[in-house]
Amino acid sequence: MAETIIKIEGLTKTFGIGDSAVTALDDINLEIYKGEIFGIIGLSGAGKSTLVRCMNLLERPTEGRVIVDGMDLTSLPEKDLRKARQSIGMIFQSFNLLMQRTALENVCFPLELAGMSRKAARERAKELLRIVGLEEKANNYPAQLSGGQQQRVAIARALATNPKVLICDEATSALDPTTTLSILELLKNLNRDLGVTVVVITHEMRVVEQICNRVVVIDHSRIQEIGTIEEVFRNPKTEAARKLVYPQTEHTVKFSGKGKFLRLAFNGNTTDRPIIAEMVLRCGAPVNIAFADTKVIEGKMVGHMILQLPEEPEIVQKMLDYLDSQNVIYSEEGRK
């Protein structure tokens, strides 16, 4: 059984009082396992950023508990909480580097605060810059670095105190697609080589598709859905998850004509089989492929497709029966 490193119990966060009170998080219960890469995803305003701030007690929950590596952070006095936070590293969208310090000095900063000697801190910082691929930029200032290089310095700094958890709050949102992929690959390598648990907070499904083992979908301050990446991508069960998995469909598919529209979900066991071709041959009627998308997730090809079926009810039923026989997940789309 997987070992839990972060456990959140009954977490609620309310801002304001009385009639003006706003509930940012409502009864969140969540477990994150040691050594996994876990995604927290939601649209803007869903509550995910508040959740990550509560996770390391930068925001104190109104109710509930946050337990990290067996320690209840919500019960700790401030002095002990500061020490406990050393086991939680954080990186942000805006990098948050000190502009008057070199890359090396930025990585040294948390080590100096922790009381490490200058010499030992510099040696540790050099090793961390080597790990993130920036040892040759040690003496460069942030203004002399690209966005991706600045984020690598921020990652090195977050790793300085040997954290057990690395929280990435929209860490790639300010980066171009190519740089984003390189940062995600770095995070995967750090997770594999150092064993650090990585928590990724994002509004972009493509980020969690690339890197995460499991994902939780947050919407309207509550957890809507949780599962493996394959489970959530292949068959999202809630409207909030469907908006994230299928964001482009409503803009690219025109649900016109009389035929029924059907969304099919494929997993690694069905993507390499000619299911649609076989269905058309067996039923003796054509279909219109209105939309299709496939992705490789955790080494498996998964995807979804929207078909427009013929108008004749008896042919539609034959097609549905065939899809059932092949264990293909489908749902009706379009006209509600």
N, C-alpha and C positions, 0 to 999 in steps of 0.2 A: 504493500500500500504506500502511495506517495506521501512524503513527509510535508506537512504544512509549515510554511515559513511566515506567511502573513494571514491572519484571521481577523475578519471584521464582523462584529456582532451587533445587530440592531442599531446601526449608525444612522443618526438623524442630525442634520445641520440646518438650523434656522437662523436667518439674519433679521434683525429688527424685533419689535415686540408689538403685541396687540393687533390691531387691524392692519398695520403696515408690515407685519411679519411675512417673510418669504421663506418657504422651505426649499432649500437647495438640494438636499438629500433626504430621502424618506425611507427609513428602515432598510438600510443596505446590509445584506449578509453575504459574505464572500470569503472564499479560501483560495490562496495562491500557493502553489507547491514549490518546494525547494528545487532549484535548478531549472525551472521552466522559463519560457518566454511568454508572458501573459499580456494580452491586449485589453485595454479599456477603450471602447469606441462609442462615439455618440456625436450627434450634430451639435452645432454651437448652442450653448445654453442648456445642454442636457444635464449638466452637473458633474461631468468627469473631472474638470480641473479642481473643483471643490473637493472631490473625493481624494485626489492625489495630495492635496494640501492637508487633508485630515489624516492621510495615511502616515505622514511623519509629524503630525501634530503642529504644523505651521498654522493650521486652523484647528481649534479645539472643538470636537463634536458637541452638539447640544445634548445628545444622548448616545449611548452605545460605547463599545470598546474597540480598540485597535491593538492587536497582539502581534508583535514582530519577534520571531525567533523565540517564542515562549514568554516574552516580556510584555506586560500590559502597559503600553505607553501612556494611556489615559490616567493611570494611577500614579505616575512618577512625579516627584517634585522637579522643579525646573533644572536644578543642577544635574540630577541623574538623567533627565530627558536629553540634555545637551550631549552627554556622553553616549546615550543610546542612539542618538541620531548619527553618530559616526559609522554605524553599521548600515546606513541608508545613504547612498549617493544619489545625486540628482543632476540631470542636464535639462536645459531649457531651449525653447525656440530661439531666444535672443542671445544665447551663448553665455552672457553675464561675465565676460572676462574683464579683468582690470586692465584698462588701456595703457596705463603707465608702467606696466610690468611686462617683461618678456614672456614668451611661452613657458620657459623653464620656471620663471619666478611665479607665474600664475599657478603652476602645478605644485610648487613649493608652499604656497600660501596656507592651505589647510594643514599641512604638516607642521609648519611653524606655529600655528594656533594650537596644535595638539602637543606642543612642547618638544618636538624633535630638534636635534641640533642642526645647524645650518648645513654642515657637511653631509650628514646623513640624509637630510631633506633633499639636497641637490642630487645625490646619488639615486635616491628613490625616484625623483622627478625625471631624471635622465632615462631610467629604466622604463618608466611609464610612457614617456614620449617615444621610446623605441617600440614599445608594444603597439601604440596607435599609429606608427609609421611616420613620425614627425621629428625624429632625433636631429635631423639636419636643420630644423627650423627652431631649435631651442632658444636661440638668441634673437629671434624675430619678435617684434611687437604685434599685437592683434591687427593693427591697421595694415600691416604688411602681409597678412594672411588672407586667403580666400575664405568664404563662408564654411566650406567643408573642412578646411584646415582649422579654423577657429573652433568648430564643433568637436574635432578630434582632441584639441587642447582641453576643451571643457570635459570631455569624457575621461581624459587622463587625470585631470584634477579631481573628478568625482570618484575615481578609483584609488586616490592617494591613501585613504585611510583603510584600505582593504574592506570595503563594504560587502555585506552579504546580499544586499539588494541594490539594484541600480534602477532608478525611476527616470523615465524619459518622457518629459511633458512636451508634446508636440515638437520633438527634437529635430525633425526633418522638414517641418512646414515651411521654413524660409529657404530651403535648398532646392536646386534644380533636380530633375529626375535622375540624372546620372550620378550626381553627388549623393542624393538620397540613397540610391542602391549601394553605394560604397560604404556609407555610414551604417546601413542596415547589415551589410556583410560583416563589418567590424564588430557590431554588437553581437551577432551570431557567433563569431569567433571568440569573443570575450566570454560569452556564456559557456561555450564548449571548453575553452582552455582554462578559465579561471573558476568555473563553476558558479559564477554569480547569477542570481535570479534577476531577470530583467522584466520590468513592468513598463509597457509602452502605452502611453495615452495619446490618442489621435482621433481625428474626424475622418481620416482617409482609410477606406477599406483596403486599398492597394498596399498600404504599409503593413497592416496585420497579416494580409495574405502572404507577404514576403517572408515574415520573420516569426510569427507567433505560433505557439502550440495550441493555446486555448484563448478564447475571447469572451468578454462580457459586453453586452449592448446596454447602454444606459439611455433612457429617454424620460423626460418629464420627472427627473429627480429619482427615478426608481430603476432597478434592474429589470430589463424586459426579457433578456434571453442570455443564456450562457452555454458554451459547448466548445468542442474542438473547432478549428478553422474549417475543416471539411464539412462538419455537420451544419454549421451556421451558413456557410456559403452555398452548400448544395440544397439545403431545404430550410430557409429562414422561416420561423414559425410565427413571428410577430410583425406587425406593421412597421415598427421601428427598425427591425433588422432588414426587412425587405427594402426600405428606403435606402439603406446603406449598401446592400448587396446589389440592388438593381437601380441605381440612381439615374442611369441614362435611358432606361427603357421608355419612359413616358415621353421622352423628347425624340426618340428615333423610330418608334412604332406608331403608325396611324391605325387605330382599331376601326377600320371601315369595312363595309361589305356585310353580307348576311351570315357568313360562316362563323363557327365558334372559334375563339382564340384560346390556345392551350399553352401553358408554360411547362416545359419538361426539364427536369433536373437530372444530371448525369454524374455518376461518380467514377472512380477508377476502374470499376468492373464493367461499366457499360459504354464508356466513351469510345472504345476501340471496336465496337460492334456496329454493323450497319442496320441499326434498329429502324430508322425512318424508312430506308429503302425497302426493307423487308415488310414493313407495315403497308407501304404503298402497293407493293406487289400482291400481298395477300388480300388486301381490301379492294383492289382494282380501281383506285381513285387517287388523284394527285392531291398534294397539300402544298401550301405556300409557306416557305420559311421566312417569317417576318423579322426575326432577330436571332442571333446566335453569339455566344461568348464562351470561350473555354480558357482555363488557367491551369497552371501546374502548382499544386499546393501540397507541400510535404512529399514531393516526389510523385504525386498522383495527378492525373488529368481529371479535372472536374469542370462542370460548366452547366449552362442552361440555354434553352432554345424556345422561341415562341413560334408556334405553328398556327396557321389559319386552316381549319378543317373544312371539308365540303359541307354543303347545306343540308344534304339528305340525312335525316336522323338515324336511319338504319346503318348507314356507312359510318357515321360518327360513333355509334355504339360498337361496331366491329373494331374500329380503331382503338377505342378505349379498352375493350376487352383484350386486344393484343398487347397494349402497353401494360395492363395489369399482369398479363402472363409473363412479361419480361421484367417485372418488378421495377418499372420506371415510375418515379415520383412525378406527378403532374398536378396542375391546378388551373382553373379557368381564369383567363385574363381579359382585360378590356372593359367591356360594358358592365357597369355595376348597377 
